[in-house]
């Protein structure tokens, strides 16, 4: 095989591999990149949503515990002072 034939063979192999690479992105490389960027934005939005939801649940849980504790304290004080109505 001559040098020219070897070079032609290698160029055909390179061209075949480039065709395979282009087939991997049927909508084009930019569309593929845009799809990944959209997925990244969606994941960031989802993370923000879950973080805000956890924070809101924690806030409401703390407020609920405080309300229960205040209710128990007021009930205890009213019983101590005899303000509790017995039926």
KAGI-V290727 format. One record per residue. SS is DSSP state (~ for helix, > for strand, _ for the rest). PHI is phi in whole degrees, -180 to 180 (* if undefined). PSI is psi in whole degrees, -180 to 180 (NA if undefined). Layout:
# KAGI-V290727
<<SS | PHI | PSI> <SS | PHI | PSI>>
This chain:
# KAGI-V290727
<<_ | * | 130> <_ | -81 | 168> <~ | -62 | -39> <~ | -65 | -43> <~ | -65 | -39> <~ | -64 | -44> <~ | -64 | -43> <~ | -62 | -41> <~ | -64 | -43> <~ | -66 | -39> <~ | -65 | -39> <~ | -63 | -41> <~ | -63 | -43> <~ | -63 | -44> <~ | -62 | -41> <~ | -63 | -42> <~ | -68 | -37> <~ | -64 | -39> <~ | -62 | -43> <~ | -61 | -41> <~ | -64 | -43> <~ | -66 | -32> <~ | -69 | -23> <_ | -71 | -20> <_ | -123 | 75> <_ | -62 | -28> <_ | -94 | 1> <_ | 101 | 158> <~ | -67 | -40> <~ | -65 | -40> <~ | -64 | -38> <~ | -64 | -43> <~ | -64 | -43> <~ | -61 | -38> <~ | -64 | -42> <~ | -66 | -40> <~ | -63 | -39> <~ | -65 | -40> <~ | -65 | -39> <~ | -65 | -43> <~ | -64 | -41> <~ | -64 | -41> <~ | -66 | -39> <~ | -66 | -42> <~ | -64 | -40> <~ | -66 | -41> <~ | -64 | -42> <~ | -61 | -45> <~ | -58 | -49> <~ | -67 | -38> <~ | -64 | -43> <~ | -66 | -39> <~ | -64 | -44> <~ | -62 | -41> <~ | -64 | -43> <~ | -65 | -41> <~ | -64 | -41> <~ | -64 | -44> <~ | -60 | -49> <~ | -66 | -34> <~ | -65 | -44> <~ | -65 | -43> <~ | -62 | -41> <~ | -62 | -43> <~ | -64 | -42> <~ | -63 | -43> <~ | -62 | -44> <~ | -64 | -44> <~ | -64 | -43> <~ | -63 | -41> <~ | -62 | -42> <~ | -66 | -41> <~ | -63 | -46> <~ | -64 | -38> <~ | -65 | -44> <~ | -62 | -43> <~ | -65 | -42> <~ | -66 | -35> <~ | -69 | -43> <~ | -61 | -38> <_ | -87 | -2> <_ | 77 | 24> <_ | -90 | -3> <_ | -76 | 129> <_ | -86 | 123> <_ | -96 | 139> <_ | -116 | NA>>
